[in-house]
Amino acid sequence: MTWLQADAAADARYRALDSLQVGPEAVAPLLGALRDESWRVRRLASERLATMEATPEIITALIAMLSQRDDPGARNAAASVLAQLGAASVQSVVSLLRHADPDHRKFAADILGQQGLSESVGPLVVALADGDANVRTAAAEALGKVGGSEARRALEHLLKSSDVMLRVCALEGLAALGLPPALPALIPLLSDPLTRRSAWRLLGHVRHPTASMLTVRALSVRESRDAALVSLGASGTVLTSELEAELRVVLRPVIDLRTWLQTALASGEQERHFGALLVARALGDAVLAIAIADSVRDARDGELALNTLVRMGSPAARVLLSSAETLADLSGEARAVVADAIVRLAEPSLVPALVALVESGDPELAELGARALGRTRSIEAVAPLLRLFDDDTLAVHAYRALVTLAQSWPDEVRNALAPLVQGRLQPHEVRAWAEIVGAGAVDVIRRAVNDADPALRAAATEASLFTRHETLSVLRASLMDESTLVRRAAARTIAHLAPADAETLLGRALIDTDASVLALACTAAGEVGSTASLARLKELTRHADASVVLSAIEALALLGRLPDDLLMWAAMHGDEEVLKLAFSLGADRPLLHGKALSALSHPRWDVRVAAARLLSVAAGREAVAPLLDAVARETDAVARQLLSDAADALTRRV
């Protein structure tokens, strides 16, 4: 059999397993699938078994499967299911700690650690004296996952063990729990090469100036500096200004400081990497700007990296802008941080570099350059921005940037833009001119609204908002335009008018023949508080297009006029988005509880979650069992977690 044939066969087995209805008759095939050669099939079987009632038959079969030394895939799958079954299997797993085979005892300790249940602490403490080193280590690791006062005491006691692996496991367990021992008990372990890294990680959880001082001083010692970075990263807190000052003094003599930090910033070890970010922030060395940006992995990293780059000021911006090729190679997360930093740090001296970015050929970098030019407050940025009106992609950013520059150079920007609006008009030129010139843009607006190009008429319609006296007449005409693009622009602009002015236009907008225009008109009616539109909004909740129904219901809710019958109508609607909206708006009324309970079995997981969230804040004890059943049935991992959160919230409340 070729690998292609094997893959097709595995896919067929997966689909067959996926089609099984969860119930007693599915137990045997699911247990058998744990032995499948395909990891996808084994994972699906594990997930399904974990949602079922943990009967003695299932638990006995899973325990027996742990004995199959010749099938590690099945053993691991069985262990995964036992871990997910939690309290239902804990006593059976605890009994394995007394098994004659040390492999079984180690499996038991691993599973108990994954379960994290307090009733396993006592047996795990006993297992610390097991005759097999692997079992002792697994028990120590498990205690670090379970936690609690008894586990903490046992782990602290292990810090004095003659077994170095137990000392390391105890240190890592206490660090995972964020529960450091008394500082004097930790100090000797900081200098031991075998325990140093774990001990420094745990020291990061000691909230005291002495611990911080020890960490800062250790950064200058080659043997301990990487471990000290881990300690800083484990602390998760920005250094005080006093500690940053001392850190700069301590690190001044270090010859390979930049190289070392660049390596640490690129580290795959999260705590070392985060510690390096904290040190880079304290040093303020702009040469590290690219390495700092490139180190971003998640939101926490991103926030610290951004603050660090902004703190470094324009020197960091110059380093970031020194090579468009380097910026182009950054990850999406890193690019986002760089973009934010450059826009915040933009100033006149950076104009040439930003123009080069615009001309780099990379669409994302060109957009960044255009945005940042508007923040430079430099008259030199005007000319390159005007050239961007010929680029359909960048014109919108040029328009916004020029509006920003006009706050610093109003006459200069207006004079530079004037020749453009005297010739062939472009949509974003009209928007920029109207926003900068205001009432003086009337002639340009009139030309644009009579142009043959719908995009230009739409731009003029939106821009008329800045001409004050012409706005209503332009919008009135645009609502009658043959182009839906123009009518959409008019409906969208109504939302920005004073209520009295909006009322004169909503009547026409709310009878448009295009669904997209109607949806925007409904939104505008809600935002301006148009009670005169109530009757029409109620009619539109019966519209054939779901987007109109959504907007009409949202508008009625915003106006505080969504009656029970319409809310129930929305909850009975065939469109899932309308149904979800009903659940999000109806938590203050009991009439949707029954519908939400039935929606826990809806084919779409997002609807099931919306129903569960309504029940979590609005229902009573009667909804607990159905919610828990929904959690047990759920096969999507993300949905299961969200349903579980809703069930927990309801259980705590009732």
DOZASE-933430 format. One line per field, with one value per residue (C-alpha): residue number from 1; chain; residue in three letters; x, y, z. Coordinates in steps of 0.1 Angstrom, whole numbers, plus 5000, padded with zeros to 4 digits. Layout:
<recs>
pos <- [NUM,...]
unit <- [A,...]
code <- [ala,...]
u <- [X,...]
v <- [Y,...]
w <- [Z,...]
</recs>
This chain:
<recs>
pos <- [1,2,3,4,5,6,7,8,9,10,11,12,13,14,15,16,17,18,19,20,21,22,23,24,25,26,27,28,29,30,31,32,33,34,35,36,37,38,39,40,41,42,43,44,45,46,47,48,49,50,51,52,53,54,55,56,57,58,59,60,61,62,63,64,65,66,67,68,69,70,71,72,73,74,75,76,77,78,79,80,81,82,83,84,85,86,87,88,89,90,91,92,93,94,95,96,97,98,99,100,101,102,103,104,105,106,107,108,109,110,111,112,113,114,115,116,117,118,119,120,121,122,123,124,125,126,127,128,129,130,131,132,133,134,135,136,137,138,139,140,141,142,143,144,145,146,147,148,149,150,151,152,153,154,155,156,157,158,159,160,161,162,163,164,165,166,167,168,169,170,171,172,173,174,175,176,177,178,179,180,181,182,183,184,185,186,187,188,189,190,191,192,193,194,195,196,197,198,199,200,201,202,203,204,205,206,207,208,209,210,211,212,213,214,215,216,217,218,219,220,221,222,223,224,225,226,227,228,229,230,231,232,233,234,235,236,237,238,239,240,241,242,243,244,245,246,247,248,249,250,251,252,253,254,255,256,257,258,259,260,261,262,263,264,265,266,267,268,269,270,271,272,273,274,275,276,277,278,279,280,281,282,283,284,285,286,287,288,289,290,291,292,293,294,295,296,297,298,299,300,301,302,303,304,305,306,307,308,309,310,311,312,313,314,315,316,317,318,319,320,321,322,323,324,325,326,327,328,329,330,331,332,333,334,335,336,337,338,339,340,341,342,343,344,345,346,347,348,349,350,351,352,353,354,355,356,357,358,359,360,361,362,363,364,365,366,367,368,369,370,371,372,373,374,375,376,377,378,379,380,381,382,383,384,385,386,387,388,389,390,391,392,393,394,395,396,397,398,399,400,401,402,403,404,405,406,407,408,409,410,411,412,413,414,415,416,417,418,419,420,421,422,423,424,425,426,427,428,429,430,431,432,433,434,435,436,437,438,439,440,441,442,443,444,445,446,447,448,449,450,451,452,453,454,455,456,457,458,459,460,461,462,463,464,465,466,467,468,469,470,471,472,473,474,475,476,477,478,479,480,481,482,483,484,485,486,487,488,489,490,491,492,493,494,495,496,497,498,499,500,501,502,503,504,505,506,507,508,509,510,511,512,513,514,515,516,517,518,519,520,521,522,523,524,525,526,527,528,529,530,531,532,533,534,535,536,537,538,539,540,541,542,543,544,545,546,547,548,549,550,551,552,553,554,555,556,557,558,559,560,561,562,563,564,565,566,567,568,569,570,571,572,573,574,575,576,577,578,579,580,581,582,583,584,585,586,587,588,589,590,591,592,593,594,595,596,597,598,599,600,601,602,603,604,605,606,607,608,609,610,611,612,613,614,615,616,617,618,619,620,621,622,623,624,625,626,627,628,629,630,631,632,633,634,635,636,637,638,639,640,641,642,643,644,645,646,647,648,649,650,651,652,653,654]
unit <- [A,A,A,A,A,A,A,A,A,A,A,A,A,A,A,A,A,A,A,A,A,A,A,A,A,A,A,A,A,A,A,A,A,A,A,A,A,A,A,A,A,A,A,A,A,A,A,A,A,A,A,A,A,A,A,A,A,A,A,A,A,A,A,A,A,A,A,A,A,A,A,A,A,A,A,A,A,A,A,A,A,A,A,A,A,A,A,A,A,A,A,A,A,A,A,A,A,A,A,A,A,A,A,A,A,A,A,A,A,A,A,A,A,A,A,A,A,A,A,A,A,A,A,A,A,A,A,A,A,A,A,A,A,A,A,A,A,A,A,A,A,A,A,A,A,A,A,A,A,A,A,A,A,A,A,A,A,A,A,A,A,A,A,A,A,A,A,A,A,A,A,A,A,A,A,A,A,A,A,A,A,A,A,A,A,A,A,A,A,A,A,A,A,A,A,A,A,A,A,A,A,A,A,A,A,A,A,A,A,A,A,A,A,A,A,A,A,A,A,A,A,A,A,A,A,A,A,A,A,A,A,A,A,A,A,A,A,A,A,A,A,A,A,A,A,A,A,A,A,A,A,A,A,A,A,A,A,A,A,A,A,A,A,A,A,A,A,A,A,A,A,A,A,A,A,A,A,A,A,A,A,A,A,A,A,A,A,A,A,A,A,A,A,A,A,A,A,A,A,A,A,A,A,A,A,A,A,A,A,A,A,A,A,A,A,A,A,A,A,A,A,A,A,A,A,A,A,A,A,A,A,A,A,A,A,A,A,A,A,A,A,A,A,A,A,A,A,A,A,A,A,A,A,A,A,A,A,A,A,A,A,A,A,A,A,A,A,A,A,A,A,A,A,A,A,A,A,A,A,A,A,A,A,A,A,A,A,A,A,A,A,A,A,A,A,A,A,A,A,A,A,A,A,A,A,A,A,A,A,A,A,A,A,A,A,A,A,A,A,A,A,A,A,A,A,A,A,A,A,A,A,A,A,A,A,A,A,A,A,A,A,A,A,A,A,A,A,A,A,A,A,A,A,A,A,A,A,A,A,A,A,A,A,A,A,A,A,A,A,A,A,A,A,A,A,A,A,A,A,A,A,A,A,A,A,A,A,A,A,A,A,A,A,A,A,A,A,A,A,A,A,A,A,A,A,A,A,A,A,A,A,A,A,A,A,A,A,A,A,A,A,A,A,A,A,A,A,A,A,A,A,A,A,A,A,A,A,A,A,A,A,A,A,A,A,A,A,A,A,A,A,A,A,A,A,A,A,A,A,A,A,A,A,A,A,A,A,A,A,A,A,A,A,A,A,A,A,A,A,A,A,A,A,A,A,A,A,A,A,A,A,A,A,A,A,A,A,A,A,A,A,A,A,A,A,A,A,A,A,A,A,A,A,A,A,A,A,A,A,A,A,A,A,A,A,A,A,A,A,A,A,A,A,A,A,A,A,A,A,A,A,A,A,A,A,A,A,A,A,A,A,A,A,A]
code <- [met,thr,trp,leu,gln,ala,asp,ala,ala,ala,asp,ala,arg,tyr,arg,ala,leu,asp,ser,leu,gln,val,gly,pro,glu,ala,val,ala,pro,leu,leu,gly,ala,leu,arg,asp,glu,ser,trp,arg,val,arg,arg,leu,ala,ser,glu,arg,leu,ala,thr,met,glu,ala,thr,pro,glu,ile,ile,thr,ala,leu,ile,ala,met,leu,ser,gln,arg,asp,asp,pro,gly,ala,arg,asn,ala,ala,ala,ser,val,leu,ala,gln,leu,gly,ala,ala,ser,val,gln,ser,val,val,ser,leu,leu,arg,his,ala,asp,pro,asp,his,arg,lys,phe,ala,ala,asp,ile,leu,gly,gln,gln,gly,leu,ser,glu,ser,val,gly,pro,leu,val,val,ala,leu,ala,asp,gly,asp,ala,asn,val,arg,thr,ala,ala,ala,glu,ala,leu,gly,lys,val,gly,gly,ser,glu,ala,arg,arg,ala,leu,glu,his,leu,leu,lys,ser,ser,asp,val,met,leu,arg,val,cys,ala,leu,glu,gly,leu,ala,ala,leu,gly,leu,pro,pro,ala,leu,pro,ala,leu,ile,pro,leu,leu,ser,asp,pro,leu,thr,arg,arg,ser,ala,trp,arg,leu,leu,gly,his,val,arg,his,pro,thr,ala,ser,met,leu,thr,val,arg,ala,leu,ser,val,arg,glu,ser,arg,asp,ala,ala,leu,val,ser,leu,gly,ala,ser,gly,thr,val,leu,thr,ser,glu,leu,glu,ala,glu,leu,arg,val,val,leu,arg,pro,val,ile,asp,leu,arg,thr,trp,leu,gln,thr,ala,leu,ala,ser,gly,glu,gln,glu,arg,his,phe,gly,ala,leu,leu,val,ala,arg,ala,leu,gly,asp,ala,val,leu,ala,ile,ala,ile,ala,asp,ser,val,arg,asp,ala,arg,asp,gly,glu,leu,ala,leu,asn,thr,leu,val,arg,met,gly,ser,pro,ala,ala,arg,val,leu,leu,ser,ser,ala,glu,thr,leu,ala,asp,leu,ser,gly,glu,ala,arg,ala,val,val,ala,asp,ala,ile,val,arg,leu,ala,glu,pro,ser,leu,val,pro,ala,leu,val,ala,leu,val,glu,ser,gly,asp,pro,glu,leu,ala,glu,leu,gly,ala,arg,ala,leu,gly,arg,thr,arg,ser,ile,glu,ala,val,ala,pro,leu,leu,arg,leu,phe,asp,asp,asp,thr,leu,ala,val,his,ala,tyr,arg,ala,leu,val,thr,leu,ala,gln,ser,trp,pro,asp,glu,val,arg,asn,ala,leu,ala,pro,leu,val,gln,gly,arg,leu,gln,pro,his,glu,val,arg,ala,trp,ala,glu,ile,val,gly,ala,gly,ala,val,asp,val,ile,arg,arg,ala,val,asn,asp,ala,asp,pro,ala,leu,arg,ala,ala,ala,thr,glu,ala,ser,leu,phe,thr,arg,his,glu,thr,leu,ser,val,leu,arg,ala,ser,leu,met,asp,glu,ser,thr,leu,val,arg,arg,ala,ala,ala,arg,thr,ile,ala,his,leu,ala,pro,ala,asp,ala,glu,thr,leu,leu,gly,arg,ala,leu,ile,asp,thr,asp,ala,ser,val,leu,ala,leu,ala,cys,thr,ala,ala,gly,glu,val,gly,ser,thr,ala,ser,leu,ala,arg,leu,lys,glu,leu,thr,arg,his,ala,asp,ala,ser,val,val,leu,ser,ala,ile,glu,ala,leu,ala,leu,leu,gly,arg,leu,pro,asp,asp,leu,leu,met,trp,ala,ala,met,his,gly,asp,glu,glu,val,leu,lys,leu,ala,phe,ser,leu,gly,ala,asp,arg,pro,leu,leu,his,gly,lys,ala,leu,ser,ala,leu,ser,his,pro,arg,trp,asp,val,arg,val,ala,ala,ala,arg,leu,leu,ser,val,ala,ala,gly,arg,glu,ala,val,ala,pro,leu,leu,asp,ala,val,ala,arg,glu,thr,asp,ala,val,ala,arg,gln,leu,leu,ser,asp,ala,ala,asp,ala,leu,thr,arg,arg,val]
u <- [5000,5014,5014,4986,4965,4972,4963,4930,4922,4929,4906,4878,4882,4882,4850,4833,4842,4831,4797,4790,4763,4777,4761,4766,4768,4797,4819,4834,4843,4858,4879,4891,4900,4924,4946,4944,4977,4965,4970,4940,4917,4932,4927,4891,4884,4900,4879,4846,4853,4862,4827,4809,4798,4828,4813,4833,4835,4853,4876,4886,4893,4914,4934,4940,4953,4980,4996,5001,5039,5040,5015,5027,5000,4972,4988,4991,4956,4942,4962,4948,4912,4917,4932,4901,4876,4889,4871,4853,4885,4908,4904,4912,4943,4954,4952,4978,5003,5005,5010,5040,5052,5070,5058,5022,5031,5047,5017,4994,5014,5014,4977,4970,4991,4970,4938,4949,4925,4932,4923,4954,4979,4982,4989,5014,5032,5036,5049,5078,5094,5089,5118,5119,5135,5111,5081,5095,5102,5067,5051,5070,5060,5024,5023,5035,5005,4979,4990,4975,4991,5000,5016,5035,5049,5060,5077,5095,5107,5122,5145,5167,5166,5199,5183,5191,5162,5137,5152,5148,5112,5104,5118,5099,5067,5069,5076,5046,5025,5041,5048,5084,5099,5116,5144,5172,5161,5165,5198,5221,5203,5211,5248,5245,5251,5225,5197,5207,5183,5152,5162,5165,5131,5116,5134,5114,5083,5098,5084,5111,5138,5165,5154,5154,5189,5203,5189,5202,5237,5237,5232,5269,5282,5286,5277,5245,5233,5210,5194,5190,5172,5148,5142,5133,5110,5093,5086,5066,5070,5088,5118,5116,5136,5161,5167,5170,5197,5216,5213,5228,5258,5262,5261,5284,5316,5300,5319,5295,5263,5246,5254,5242,5209,5202,5206,5184,5157,5156,5154,5125,5124,5096,5109,5145,5131,5108,5136,5158,5130,5130,5168,5167,5140,5163,5193,5176,5201,5184,5208,5187,5155,5152,5160,5134,5107,5117,5113,5075,5056,5023,5003,5023,5056,5041,5030,5064,5083,5062,5067,5104,5108,5087,5108,5140,5126,5136,5170,5150,5128,5158,5172,5138,5136,5172,5163,5129,5141,5146,5111,5096,5110,5094,5065,5030,5030,5064,5053,5023,5045,5070,5042,5027,5061,5071,5037,5041,5078,5073,5090,5104,5138,5123,5105,5132,5132,5094,5092,5117,5093,5064,5084,5097,5073,5059,5021,5021,5053,5040,5008,5029,5050,5020,5004,5036,5042,5010,5024,5057,5043,5066,5057,5082,5057,5030,5044,5050,5016,4999,5016,4998,4964,4973,4976,4942,4955,4974,4951,4929,4960,4973,4940,4940,4977,4971,4942,4965,4992,4967,4964,5000,5002,4966,4975,5004,4984,4954,4976,4993,4960,4942,4958,4946,4910,4910,4916,4902,4889,4896,4875,4900,4911,4875,4874,4907,4897,4863,4877,4905,4887,4852,4825,4849,4848,4812,4822,4843,4815,4790,4813,4819,4782,4774,4803,4796,4818,4797,4828,4834,4797,4798,4830,4813,4782,4802,4824,4794,4792,4820,4802,4774,4748,4751,4749,4712,4706,4735,4723,4687,4699,4722,4694,4678,4709,4708,4740,4737,4772,4761,4729,4749,4772,4742,4726,4759,4763,4729,4741,4764,4737,4718,4686,4663,4682,4684,4646,4641,4661,4654,4619,4634,4664,4642,4622,4651,4650,4685,4691,4725,4711,4682,4706,4726,4695,4683,4716,4714,4679,4691,4721,4703,4675,4647,4615,4596,4611,4598,4569,4591,4619,4594,4582,4618,4623,4603,4625,4637,4673,4689,4713,4683,4666,4698,4701,4664,4664,4697,4681,4650,4671,4692,4660,4647,4617,4623,4590,4588,4570,4598,4625,4608,4605,4642,4648,4627,4644,4661,4693,4719,4732,4697,4692,4726,4715,4683,4702,4726,4698,4673,4691,4670,4638,4627,4608,4639,4650,4632,4645,4681,4678,4667,4695,4721,4716,4719,4741,4763,4787,4786,4748,4752,4776,4754,4725,4748,4759,4723,4715,4746,4734,4697,4685,4680,4690,4668,4694,4724,4718,4711,4742,4764,4749,4758,4793,4795,4781,4803,4830,4846,4874,4869,4831,4835,4856,4832,4802,4821,4828,4791,4781,4806,4792,4757,4767,4784,4754,4726]
v <- [5000,5034,5063,5079,5049,5046,5083,5078,5047,5067,5095,5070,5056,5091,5100,5068,5075,5111,5100,5078,5091,5095,5068,5034,5017,5039,5029,4998,5014,5044,5023,5003,5035,5044,5017,5031,5038,5073,5100,5119,5089,5083,5120,5121,5089,5105,5136,5117,5093,5123,5137,5105,5093,5076,5041,5013,4996,5026,5032,4995,4993,5025,5013,4980,4998,5014,4979,4977,4984,4975,5002,5036,5055,5036,5040,5077,5081,5061,5083,5114,5102,5093,5127,5144,5123,5139,5131,5101,5082,5097,5067,5042,5061,5065,5028,5025,5042,5008,4988,4965,4979,5013,5023,5021,5041,5068,5069,5073,5102,5119,5115,5128,5158,5166,5161,5186,5173,5179,5143,5130,5151,5126,5096,5117,5127,5090,5084,5108,5079,5054,5031,5042,5075,5082,5077,5100,5127,5123,5126,5158,5173,5163,5180,5212,5210,5201,5227,5234,5238,5201,5200,5231,5218,5186,5204,5227,5197,5183,5213,5196,5162,5146,5137,5166,5158,5160,5194,5207,5193,5210,5243,5241,5231,5259,5283,5270,5276,5310,5300,5306,5293,5315,5334,5319,5284,5294,5312,5281,5267,5298,5289,5252,5246,5218,5238,5273,5280,5266,5284,5318,5312,5307,5337,5358,5351,5367,5402,5419,5444,5420,5394,5421,5433,5398,5394,5426,5419,5384,5398,5409,5374,5352,5320,5333,5360,5338,5323,5359,5368,5339,5353,5387,5372,5350,5381,5396,5431,5461,5472,5503,5533,5527,5491,5502,5527,5501,5476,5502,5506,5468,5460,5488,5467,5438,5436,5414,5430,5437,5403,5385,5405,5399,5362,5363,5383,5356,5328,5304,5302,5326,5338,5344,5362,5384,5391,5403,5427,5441,5446,5462,5486,5496,5501,5521,5511,5520,5497,5468,5482,5456,5427,5440,5442,5408,5392,5398,5366,5376,5405,5409,5409,5433,5458,5458,5460,5489,5508,5501,5514,5545,5551,5550,5578,5589,5570,5537,5549,5557,5522,5506,5526,5519,5488,5482,5447,5439,5452,5432,5400,5406,5385,5400,5406,5423,5445,5457,5467,5485,5503,5516,5527,5545,5563,5574,5585,5602,5636,5660,5644,5611,5623,5611,5576,5575,5585,5557,5533,5545,5538,5504,5484,5466,5475,5472,5493,5519,5522,5526,5553,5572,5571,5581,5611,5626,5625,5642,5677,5686,5707,5685,5656,5674,5669,5631,5627,5646,5622,5593,5604,5586,5553,5538,5518,5546,5575,5570,5571,5602,5619,5612,5622,5655,5663,5656,5678,5706,5710,5722,5738,5748,5774,5755,5722,5741,5759,5727,5708,5736,5729,5693,5701,5726,5697,5662,5653,5621,5608,5612,5646,5657,5643,5659,5693,5694,5684,5709,5738,5733,5756,5769,5735,5740,5746,5714,5694,5707,5696,5662,5654,5661,5639,5608,5587,5571,5568,5606,5613,5590,5608,5642,5630,5620,5651,5674,5669,5695,5722,5727,5747,5724,5691,5685,5694,5671,5642,5647,5645,5616,5595,5597,5587,5558,5543,5522,5533,5569,5561,5540,5570,5592,5567,5563,5601,5606,5590,5620,5646,5664,5645,5671,5672,5634,5631,5650,5624,5591,5588,5585,5564,5538,5530,5524,5494,5482,5461,5475,5511,5500,5484,5516,5537,5516,5520,5558,5559,5541,5563,5596,5585,5587,5577,5589,5559,5533,5520,5516,5499,5474,5467,5461,5434,5413,5421,5392,5403,5393,5423,5446,5426,5428,5465,5472,5451,5467,5502,5493,5480,5512,5533,5512,5501,5464,5447,5411,5399,5412,5398,5364,5368,5373,5342,5322,5336,5313,5333,5324,5359,5372,5344,5353,5389,5380,5361,5390,5415,5394,5384,5408,5389,5354,5347,5335,5310,5281,5290,5293,5258,5243,5262,5243,5216,5240,5228,5258,5261,5299,5298,5271,5294,5325,5305,5293,5329,5341,5312,5319,5354,5351,5315,5297,5264,5246,5254,5239,5203,5211,5233,5206,5181,5205,5206,5168,5165,5192,5180,5213,5221,5259,5257,5232,5256,5285,5263,5252,5288,5296,5265,5275,5311,5298,5273,5300,5323,5299]
w <- [5000,4990,5015,4994,4997,5035,5039,5020,5042,5074,5061,5055,5090,5104,5086,5097,5133,5130,5118,5149,5172,5207,5230,5245,5211,5202,5231,5215,5182,5199,5222,5193,5174,5202,5187,5151,5133,5124,5150,5137,5143,5177,5186,5175,5195,5225,5222,5218,5247,5270,5265,5274,5308,5324,5329,5346,5312,5297,5326,5329,5292,5293,5323,5305,5275,5295,5296,5259,5257,5220,5211,5225,5204,5222,5256,5252,5238,5268,5292,5275,5279,5315,5322,5306,5325,5357,5389,5374,5369,5396,5421,5394,5384,5420,5424,5396,5418,5436,5404,5403,5370,5374,5339,5351,5383,5362,5338,5368,5382,5348,5345,5380,5372,5341,5361,5387,5414,5451,5461,5443,5464,5493,5470,5450,5481,5490,5455,5462,5481,5452,5445,5408,5400,5370,5392,5419,5393,5377,5412,5419,5385,5391,5425,5408,5385,5412,5438,5472,5506,5511,5476,5484,5516,5499,5471,5496,5515,5482,5479,5505,5487,5477,5443,5420,5397,5426,5435,5400,5398,5431,5419,5386,5404,5428,5400,5380,5411,5417,5453,5462,5495,5521,5504,5525,5514,5478,5478,5479,5449,5428,5425,5419,5382,5382,5398,5389,5360,5378,5410,5393,5376,5410,5424,5398,5419,5451,5454,5474,5466,5477,5451,5424,5434,5433,5398,5385,5398,5384,5349,5348,5356,5325,5344,5358,5334,5312,5343,5357,5325,5331,5366,5352,5327,5353,5374,5346,5359,5345,5366,5387,5376,5405,5394,5357,5367,5387,5358,5334,5358,5363,5326,5314,5316,5297,5264,5244,5258,5224,5209,5241,5242,5205,5211,5242,5224,5197,5223,5221,5259,5268,5301,5289,5259,5280,5305,5276,5265,5301,5300,5265,5278,5307,5285,5258,5231,5198,5179,5193,5178,5150,5174,5198,5171,5157,5191,5194,5198,5215,5229,5261,5242,5217,5243,5260,5227,5216,5248,5246,5210,5217,5248,5227,5206,5171,5171,5173,5144,5123,5129,5120,5088,5078,5058,5041,5032,5069,5078,5050,5065,5099,5111,5110,5148,5146,5116,5136,5165,5141,5124,5156,5169,5136,5135,5171,5166,5133,5132,5105,5102,5093,5061,5036,5052,5052,5015,5008,5026,5005,4974,4986,4965,4996,4999,5037,5042,5017,5037,5069,5053,5041,5076,5093,5070,5083,5118,5110,5113,5084,5054,5034,5037,5017,4982,4985,4999,4971,4946,4963,4951,4918,4937,4944,4974,4991,4982,5014,5036,5018,5024,5061,5064,5047,5070,5100,5085,5079,5116,5117,5082,5072,5046,5031,5027,5013,4987,4977,4973,4954,4919,4921,4928,4899,4874,4871,4905,4924,4953,4981,4968,4973,5008,5018,5003,5020,5054,5052,5036,5051,5038,5011,4994,4981,4944,4944,4960,4934,4906,4921,4928,4891,4878,4858,4881,4909,4931,4929,4936,4966,4979,4975,4993,5023,5021,5020,5058,5061,5040,5065,5044,5014,5033,5033,4996,4985,5006,4994,4958,4965,4980,4946,4927,4903,4918,4950,4958,4961,4980,5004,5010,5017,5041,5059,5062,5077,5109,5115,5112,5140,5147,5133,5100,5098,5102,5069,5050,5068,5053,5018,5028,5046,5015,4992,4970,4978,5009,5016,5016,5038,5063,5066,5069,5098,5115,5110,5124,5156,5160,5156,5179,5152,5170,5139,5121,5146,5125,5094,5114,5127,5092,5081,5107,5083,5053,5031,5035,5068,5068,5069,5096,5117,5113,5120,5152,5164,5157,5177,5206,5205,5206,5236,5215,5208,5218,5230,5199,5176,5199,5197,5159,5157,5179,5154,5123,5099,5097,5123,5127,5135,5160,5177,5178,5196,5222,5227,5231,5250,5282,5302,5294,5303,5271,5253,5279,5262,5227,5241,5257,5224,5206,5227,5200,5170,5141,5144,5173,5175,5180,5207,5225,5221,5237,5265,5272,5275,5299,5320,5329,5327,5335,5368,5382,5357,5329,5347,5336,5299,5298,5313,5288,5260,5272,5273,5238,5223,5198,5189,5213,5212,5216,5244,5264,5258,5268,5299,5308,5305,5326,5353,5353,5357,5384,5405,5401,5411]
</recs>
